[in-house]
Amino acid sequence: MLILSGQGNPGARYAGNRHNIGFMAVDAIARRWRFGPERSKFGSLIREGEIDAEGGPVRALILKPQTFYNESGRSVGEALKFYKLSPADLVLFYDEIDLAPGRFRMKTGGGAAGNNGVRSVTAHVGPDFRRARLGVGHPGQSELVQGHVLSDFHKVDQNWVADLLAALADAAPLLAAGEDEKYQTEVMRLAPADKADTRQARNRES
């Protein structure tokens, strides 16, 4: 079984924020693979379903913590404990300012790199979970980061956001099979993005 957890803030006020692209990603996967209806559990909104992988259907739980972004680890930890899963069974989808808009990288383990949501999850389950990092770009100055991630995507961003979300969902069988590197490659094949964003003063891809 897999837990696919999105990072975001609850409520309509935040729904279109860059910080909520993790929620958008897991919602896209749930729609594409016709997961069951949304309900409340673990202090989260959850949906259950299966993703058709090459070796057969893989059971998966969509998790959207309702504890706000910086406290999301509580819900994630509770879900992993309930299902007796390890960090390797968790994929965390979240916005990454150190990737240009539309870029996508998979990674297992590592630090939080200043992301308080990732730090919260690490505090509850340890660092060795799988990370689906969704590039939203950097505003250029550190003091502008909070306003950047807590603002909505611009109209000019809508096409690449939609393409990326569709690719994440369509390529999900590779993720379900544990083929993270192939998943990353297929997502970027389906939704190619520029490495740099000339509209912003700085982007650092890591």
Secondary structure, DSSP 8 states (H G I E B T S, - for coil): -EEEEE----SGGGTTBGGGHHHHHHHHHHHHTT----EEETTEEEEEEEEEETTEEEEEEEEEESS-GGGTHHHHHHHHHHHT--GGGEEEEEEETTS-TT-EEEEES---TT-HHHHHHHHHH-S-SEEEEEE--B-SSGGGHHHHHTSB--GGGHHHHHHHHHHHHHTHHHHHTT-HHHHHHHHHHHS---SS-TTSSB----
